[in-house]
């Protein structure tokens, strides 16, 4: 079943660079090449990713801004306990192209 994932029209989204590394090693052991036979994108944009795997396709967002929004949402829930839910928040993200995935069209 895993071999069906490693196809040119598929992209695997890894939570962090550690998982991206494991996926890459597994694919290579099966004869598949990241960025050629399938795409690989990582949700982690850290100094580690930038320094050790600059070609990893990934998304970046302002983590401080995300934390601030989350804290504000928690405070709103604490100050208004009868309010059951808060509106969803959308954070702007930036595509950091690499050589492991082809990226969104137009970028």
NUVEX-453703 format. One record per atom (N, C-alpha, C, CB): y, x, z. Coordinates in steps of 0.02 Angstrom, whole numbers, padded with zeros to 5 digits, always signed. Glycine has a CB too. Example, Ala and Ser with C-alpha at 12.3 -4.5 7.8 and 13.67 -1.06 7.14 Angstrom:
-00284+00660+00390/-00225+00615+00390/-00165+00660+00390/-00224+00565+00452/-00112+00642+00354/-00053+00684+00357/+00002+00645+00394/-00030+00704+00286/
REM end
This chain:
-00059+00040+00000/+00000+00000+00000/+00063+00043+00000/+00000-00046+00060/+00062+00098+00036/+00121+00141+00040/+00139+00169-00028/+00109+00197+00089/+00090+00185-00068/+00103+00212-00135/+00143+00163-00177/+00037+00229-00170/+00136+00098-00164/+00174+00047-00201/+00249+00051-00184/+00148-00023-00185/+00266+00079-00127/+00336+00086-00106/+00371+00140-00145/+00340+00100-00031/+00335+00193-00161/+00365+00251-00194/+00368+00240-00269/+00325+00315-00177/+00414+00196-00290/+00423+00180-00361/+00497+00187-00378/+00398+00108-00378/+00513+00202-00440/+00583+00216-00459/+00633+00160-00444/+00585+00229-00532/+00613+00099-00442/+00660+00045-00428/+00666+00030-00353/+00640-00018-00465/+00628+00065-00312/+00629+00054-00240/+00669+00108-00204/+00558+00051-00213/+00700+00086-00150/+00736+00132-00106/+00712+00121-00035/+00813+00123-00112/+00695+00174-00001/+00676+00171+00069/+00738+00186+00110/+00617+00221+00085/+00752+00145+00160/+00810+00155+00203/+00784+00181+00270/+00851+00089+00213/+00804+00242+00286/+00783+00273+00348/+00838+00265+00401/+00767+00349+00338/+00818+00250+00461/+00865+00239+00516/+00904+00303+00532/+00828+00215+00578/+00870+00360+00530/+00903+00424+00547/+00873+00481+00505/+00897+00439+00623/+00901+00540+00513/+00878+00597+00473/+00807+00618+00491/+00925+00656+00481/+00787+00607+00553/+00719+00625+00573/+00669+00583+00534/+00709+00615+00649/+00681+00518+00530/+00636+00474+00491/+00640+00490+00417/+00654+00400+00504/+00699+00506+00392/+00706+00525+00322/+00665+00587+00306/+00780+00538+00304/+00664+00634+00352/+00624+00695+00344/+00549+00678+00343/+00639+00745+00399/+00528+00635+00389/+00457+00616+00391/+00436+00579+00327/+00444+00571+00453/+00479+00535+00303/+00464+00498+00241/+00459+00547+00183/+00518+00445+00227/+00504+00595+00181/+00503+00645+00127/+00438+00686+00129/+00563+00692+00133/+00418+00709+00187/+00357+00748+00193/+00295+00707+00174/+00349+00775+00264/+00294+00644+00196/+00238+00601+00179/+00235+00590+00103/+00244+00533+00215/+00292+00575+00073/+00294+00564+00001/+00272+00626-00037/+00365+00543-00022/+00296+00684-00017/+00276+00746-00050/+00202+00759-00044/+00315+00806-00020/+00173+00742+00014/+00101+00752+00023/+00060+00706-00022/+00082+00740+00096/+00092+00651-00044/+00059+00604-00089/+00077+00616-00162/+00077+00532-00070/+00118+00667-00174/+00136+00685-00242/+00199+00651-00269/+00080+00670-00287/+00239+00620-00226/+00300+00586-00247/+00361+00627-00228/+00304+00516-00215/+00412+00624-00270/+00474+00662-00258/+00531+00615-00242/+00491+00706-00318/+00564+00629-00187/+00623+00590-00166/+00678+00599-00218/+00646+00610-00095/+00710+00545-00237/+00765+00549-00285/+00742+00548-00357/+00804+00610-00273/+00677+00552-00368/+00649+00549-00436/+00600+00491-00441/+00614+00616-00454/+00551+00491-00397/+00500+00438-00399/+00521+00377-00359/+00433+00465-00372/+00565+00385-00311/+00592+00331-00271/+00656+00355-00239/+00540+00306-00217/+00695+00309-00214/+00758+00327-00182/+00750+00329-00106/+00813+00278-00201/+00792+00368-00074/+00793+00373-00001/+00865+00374+00022/+00755+00436+00023/+00882+00328+00067/+00948+00322+00095/+00942+00325+00171/+00984+00257+00072/+00992+00355+00203/+00991+00361+00275/+01052+00325+00304/+00990+00436+00297/+01042+00292+00360/+01097+00257+00394/+01135+00304+00441/+01070+00198+00433/+01111+00364+00450/+01144+00411+00496/+01189+00459+00457/+01091+00451+00537/+01251+00461+00475/+01296+00511+00448/+01322+00552+00506/+01355+00478+00408/+01292+00609+00517/+01309+00651+00574/+01323+00721+00549/+01252+00651+00626/+01348+00762+00595/+01360+00832+00578/+01294+00865+00560/+01394+00869+00637/+01240+00846+00593/+01174+00873+00577/+01154+00857+00505/+01121+00844+00626/+01164+00795+00484/+01148+00776+00416/+01192+00813+00366/+01156+00700+00406/+01256+00818+00382/+01303+00852+00338/+01285+00926+00330/+01375+00845+00364/+01267+00959+00386/+01253+01030+00385/+01184+01046+00357/+01259+01059+00454/+01134+01007+00376/+01065+01024+00360/+01036+00988+00299/+01022+01009+00418/+01066+00933+00279/+01040+00897+00221/+01099+00863+00184/+00987+00844+00243/+01144+00904+00157/+01204+00876+00125/+01188+00833+00064/+01250+00931+00105/+01129+00842+00034/+01110+00802-00025/+01080+00735-00008/+01063+00841-00066/+01073+00720+00056/+01044+00656+00076/+01094+00600+00063/+01023+00657+00152/+01074+00551+00023/+01117+00493+00011/+01121+00452+00074/+01090+00450-00049/+01181+00434+00093/+01189+00398+00157/+01254+00358+00157/+01187+00447+00216/+01261+00318+00209/+01322+00280+00219/+01356+00306+00282/+01307+00203+00224/+01421+00299+00282/+01461+00322+00339/+01506+00265+00362/+01502+00386+00321/+01518+00262+00426/+01565+00214+00453/+01595+00243+00516/+01530+00145+00467/+01650+00214+00537/+01686+00237+00596/+01650+00213+00659/+01760+00212+00595/+01613+00258+00691/+01574+00239+00749/+01618+00220+00809/+01527+00296+00769/+01676+00251+00815/+01722+00233+00869/+01744+00161+00860/+01783+00281+00870/+01763+00143+00798/+01785+00075+00783/+01729+00025+00798/+01807+00070+00709/+01667+00042+00781/+01611-00002+00795/+01603-00012+00870/+01546+00027+00765/+01609+00041+00909/+01603+00036+00981/+01659-00006+01011/+01603+00105+01013/+01719+00002+00985/+01776-00037+01009/+01765-00112+00996/+01841-00013+00975/+01742-00128+00936/+01729-00198+00919/+01674-00226+00964/+01708-00205+00844/+01621-00188+00975/+01566-00211+01018/+01591-00222+01089/+01508-00159+01017/+01632-00176+01115/+01659-00183+01183/+01703-00245+01188/+01699-00120+01203/+01745-00256+01138/+01787-00316+01137/+01746-00380+01136/+01835-00315+01077/+01691-00380+01098/+01647-00438+01095/+01615-00451+01164/+01593-00428+01041/+01593-00397+01197/+01562-00406+01263/+01613-00432+01313/+01534-00339+01288/+01674-00406+01311/+01726-00430+01357/+01742-00503+01344/+01789-00388+01350/+01744-00523+01280/+01755-00593+01265/+01701-00638+01293/+01760-00603+01189/+01639-00616+01289/+01583-00655+01317/+01587-00659+01393/+01516-00626+01295/+01607-00604+01424/+01613-00604+01497/+01671-00648+01520/+01623-00532+01523/+01726-00647+01484/+01784-00686+01502/+01778-00759+01484/+01846-00657+01469/+01735-00775+01438/+01724-00845+01416/+01649-00859+01415/+01756-00858+01345/+01618-00865+01473/+01545-00873+01475/+01518-00935+01440/+01523-00874+01546/+01560-00986+01432/+01536-01047+01399/+01531-01037+01323/+01583-01106+01414/+01565-00988+01298/+01562-00974+01226/+01495-00942+01210/+01622-00928+01203/+01454-00976+01170/+01386-00953+01157/+01381-00897+01106/+01345-01011+01135/+01426-00897+01057/+01421-00845+01007/+01490-00826+00983/+01377-00869+00948/+01494-00768+00956/+01556-00742+00929/+01546-00733+00854/+01577-00676+00963/+01600-00736+00817/+01593-00725+00745/+01567-00655+00730/+01660-00737+00709/+01528-00650+00678/+01503-00585+00657/+01560-00541+00634/+01451-00593+00600/+01550-00477+00640/+01600-00428+00619/+01572-00388+00561/+01620-00382+00678/+01614-00374+00513/+01594-00333+00457/+01634-00268+00460/+01606-00370+00389/+01599-00213+00461/+01632-00147+00464/+01634-00117+00394/+01595-00100+00513/+01690-00086+00378/+01692-00051+00313/+01647+00011+00315/+01765-00031+00295/+01609+00020+00263/+01566+00078+00257/+01583+00116+00194/+01491+00057+00257/+01564+00178+00193/+01577+00221+00135/+01511+00250+00111/+01628+00277+00153/+01499+00246+00047/+01440+00275+00016/+01451+00349+00007/+01423+00241-00051/+01405+00389+00033/+01407+00462+00023/+01350+00479-00025/+01400+00501+00092/+01367+00489-00088/+01314+00501-00137/+01280+00568-00124/+01343+00501-00208/+01218+00569-00138/+01179+00630-00132/+01130+00632-00190/+01141+00632-00064/+01077+00669-00181/+01028+00675-00235/+00963+00639-00219/+01014+00748-00250/+00964+00597-00166/+00902+00562-00147/+00902+00489-00168/+00892+00566-00073/+00959+00464-00191/+00963+00395-00216/+01022+00390-00264/+00972+00343-00157/+01019+00342-00307/+01068+00336-00361/+01131+00300-00341/+01037+00300-00419/+01131+00263-00287/+01191+00232-00261/+01212+00168-00293/+01245+00279-00267/+01262+00137-00263/+01285+00073-00290/+01319+00082-00357/+01333+00039-00241/+01315+00031-00398/+01348+00034-00464/+01422+00037-00454/+01328-00027-00507/+01455+00074-00499/+01527+00078-00497/+01554+00130-00449/+01555+00013-00480/+01510+00166-00413/+01533+00217-00366/+01511+00286-00389/+01508+00203-00295/
REM end
